[in-house]
Amino acid sequence: MIISRGRGYIFVHIPKTGGTAMALALEDRAKADVIMIGDTPKALKRRGKVKGVKTAGRLWKHSTLADVEGLITRAEMSDLFTFTLLRNPWDRMVSYYHWLKTQTFDHPAVTLAHSKGFSGFLNAPLTKDTFRANPYARYMTDGVGVTHADLYIRLEYLADDLAPLATHLGFLPVLPIANQSQRPRDWRGFYTDFDTEHTKFYHRLHVVWTTKYRYKVMRGEMRERIREIIIQTCQELGVHIETGVLSTDHVHMFISVPPQIALSKVMMRIKGRSSYKIQREFPELRKRYWGQRFWARGFFSTTSGNVTDAVILQYLELHSKREPTGVSR
């Protein structure tokens, strides 16, 4: 993880996504105030910046936003440009396996990789449980379940996806090749037909998001139209809605998401399309949403399980607080 208040960004390093290369590129242009948490040469030299800091979780290169609370605040997470790298999950699994085979430290995953071929490792309960418990969104979520993600950069579309980051930084990061495993680049040859059929497990997630300023505007015809747009968008993406509730100021859905689709992409499509269409079809909204954004920034997400009303209400309360100016966030 890298935190730069001077350049106004937080880089979250999700394992096996090319994060070391990004860290090296950012460190090459790092200012004196930058906090680097990792094992790169510059990060090791700057360990003193975080010495003695009390945080909510472990401080290491793969810390989640929830982990680093205490070092940075939730308000900073919201204000700073927060981004990360994503990778095709099938390729990521192959990379993870081959990286583990080169390691010697004491860990169940290392032992498993050394004792099994790729198929055996892939289908082992330990591997499946690990990836189910650690979806991409978990790394971008703070301690109360709010996701902070201004940009997801897909490793396979690096040149295109780096553009918003370059605009924010004022320069284009040049990523070196780092930690490349010794294996064929085409991941498809590692999967048997059995593997393909048995690893298409779905991630079941609760997602909640609110209208901007939490205005209670989703009523009657507008609410039904929003429902139609969400259902249509989910169908196009192959996302199954288990249950869902549209309240006047927020949406809560329990959904199944195919593993090859990032939750961020699902939410970007749902929120972007519905915001655009609703504001065109209901022009009276322009008086309230002059900034052309119908939904509040971010969303709450958590993996499957029973989410209590208290947890949902805690998230919603974050979007009810008013600034000193009297404008709701």
N, C-alpha and C positions, 0 to 999 in steps of 0.2 A: 504494500500500500504506500502511496505517496500523497502527502497533504501539502498543498502550496497555497497559503493565504495570499501571498504576493501576486501570483498569477490567477488566483481564484478557482482552484480545482481540487478535486479528490479523485485519485485513481485507485480503484479497487481491483486487486489482483486475484482473480478466480483461478484455481489450479488448472493446469494443462490447457490454457487458452492462448498461449503466446505472451503471457504477462511479463515474463522476464525481459523479453525483447523491448516491450513498451517501457518498462521501468528504466532500462539502460538508455533508451532514447530520451526520456524525460530528464533523467539525471544529467545527461550531457549538457542540458541548458538550464540546470537548476539554479535558483537563487539561494542566497544564504539562509533565508527563512524556511526553506523546504524541509519537511519532516519525512524521512525515508525509513520505512519499516521493511526490512528484508535482508538478503544475504549477498547483495551486490557489493563491490568494493566501497563505493561512496556511502551506501547505507550502513555498512559496518563502521565506517569512520564517524558517522553521525549518531551512533547509538546513544550518546550522552544526552541528546535532545529529549529523549523519552525516559531517561533513567529516573526511577522513583515515581513516575506518574501512575496514579491509580486509575485503572480502567475496568470496564464491566466484564471484559473477557481477555483472552490471550492476545498479546501484541506480537504478531509475526507477519510474514509477508502475505499470508492468506487470511488476514483478519477480516471479519465482516464489519459492516457499519455499526452493528449492535456491540461488537467487541470493543470498538475504540471510543465508545462513549466515556467521557472523562478526559480524554485527550482532545476531542472535538465535541461540540454540542450538537443537539438535533437541529437547532436553528442554523448552525453553520452548514450542516448537511443539506438543508433546504436551500440555502443561499448560494453555496459554492456549486460550480459546474462539476457534477459527479458522473463519472463514466467508467466503463470497464470493457473488456474484450469477451466475445463469445466465439464458440467454435462448433462446427458440425459435431453433434454428440457421438456419432458413429466413429468419426475420425479421432475424436477426443478420447474415447475409450481405448482405441488401439494405442494411442500415444501414452496414455496412463499405464497400460499394461507393460509396454516396453521400457518405460522409465522405471517402473517398480523392479523389473528384472535386473536393473543395473545397481540397485540399492542394496545396502547391507545392514541398515539399522533395524532394530527390533520392532516390528509392527506386523499385525496379522495380515495386512494386505501385501506386504513384501513377501512374507512366508507363502501366501497363497499363489502369488505370481511365479515364485521360484518352483513351486511344486506342481503347477498345472499348465497345460497348454492354454492358448487364448480362449477357446470355447469353454473349457472348464472354469477358467477364471471369470469369464463373462457371466456365466449362468449360476455362479456360486451365490448363495444367499447373502454373504457378506458384501459382495460387490453391488448387488441389486439394492440392498438396504442402505448402503452408503450413498448411492446416487439418488435414491428416493428421498433421503433425509436432507440432502444438500443441493436443491435445485438452484439455478442461477440467481433467482430472485432473493434467495436467503442472504446472499452476500451483500445485496444492495438494500437491505431492510434494517431499520434501526430497532432500538429496544422495545418500542411500542407497536411495531408492525407496519410502520410507514415506509414505503419504498421510495428511495431517492435515486433517480436514474435519468440524467439529462441526455445520455448518449450510450447506446450499445454498439460497439464496433465489431462487426463480423470479420473474423480472421480471413474467411474466404473472399470477402469483398472489401479488403483493406483500403485499397486506393479510393474507392467511393466513400466509404464510411468515415475516413479520417478527415474529410473536408470540414465538418462542423467543429471538430477539435482544433484543426489548424486555424480556423477563423477565431476561435476563442483565445488560443495561445498567442497568435500573431506569427507563428512559424509552423512548418510542417515537420512533425517528428519523423526521423529516419530510423526505422526499426532494423537492427542487425539480426542475424541468425543466432539464436541462443538456445542452448539445451536441446538441440535436435537429436531425436532418437535414431539409432541405426536400424532402419527398417524400410521396406518399400513404401513409397509415398501414397500409393493407391490403397486406401483402407478396405475397399470392397472385397479384396481377396481373402481377408481374414475371417469373414463371416460365412458360415455354412447356412443352408436353407433352414435348418433347425434353429440356429442362432437368430436369424432374421425374424422368424415367426414368434419365438419365445422372448424376444427382448423388446417387442413393441408394447411394453407396458405403458399405461397412461398415468400421468401425474394428475391427481385430483387436488384441486386447490380452491380455497375460499378467496374471493376477491371482492373488495369494497372500494368504491370511489364516490366522490361527492360533486355536486354542482359547485361552480365557482361562487365564493362568498356564502355557500350553503343556502342560497335563495331557494325557497320552497316553490318551485315553478313546475315541477313534473306532475301535472294534473290532467284528467280528462283525455282529450284527443291527443295532446302532446305526449302524455305518458304512454299511450298505446302506440304512437308512432315511434318513440324511442325503443319500446319493447320490440317492435317489428325490425328495426334496424339492427339491434343487438343480435337477435335470433338469426337474421339473414347473414350477418357478418360471421358469426360463430359457425354456421353451417358451411360457409365457403372455406373456412380454415380447418374444418374437420374437428372443431371443438364441440363437445357435447355439454349442454347445460343440464346438470342434474336437478338443481332447484334454483330459483331466483326470485328476488323481491325488488320491486321498484317503489321506493318511498318518494315523498315529495321532494327530498333534497339529496338522496343518495341511492346507489344501486348495490345490492349484495347478491352475488352469485356463487354457487358451488359448481365448478366445472371440471371436466376431464380434458386434458390438453395432450395431444400427441407429443412424444419426446423430441421429435425433430423440429418442433416449433417453440421458440422462446416465449415465455409468458409476456415479456415486454412487447413483442411483436403483436401478440393478440390484443393487448390493452391499447397499444398505439393505434391499431386498426379500428377497434371498437370506438374509442373515444374520439379519434380524429374524424371518422366518417359520420358518426352521430352528431358531433358538434357542428360540422359543416352543413349537414342536411337540415338539422333542426333550426338553425339560425336562418337558413334560406326559406324554409317553409313556414316559419313563425316569425315574421319580421318584427313583431312587437318586442322580441327579446333584445333587439339592438339597443333599446333604451337602457337596459341593465348591463348588457355584455358588450360594451363598446370596444373592448380589446379583442373581440372575435374569438374568445375562448369560453365555451359553455361549461366545461368541467374544470375543477380545481386541479392543480398539478399533482402528479403522483397517484398512488393507489396503495391500499393495504392488501397484503396477500399472506397466506399461511397454508401449509400443507394440510392434507386431509385429516379429519378428526372433528370432534365437536368443538366449535368455537362459541364461547359463552357470549351472552349479550353484553357482559361487562367489557370484554375485549373490543367488541365492535364499537360500543359507546365511547370507549377511551380514544379510539381512532377518530371518531366523529367529533369528539370534543376538541381535538387539535385543529379542526377546521371551523370551529365556532368562536375561537378567541379573536378578539378585536385588537387591532393595532392602536397606538395612541391617537392616530388620526381619525379613528372611528371607522376605518375600512376593515371589513372582515377579511381574514386570510383564507 
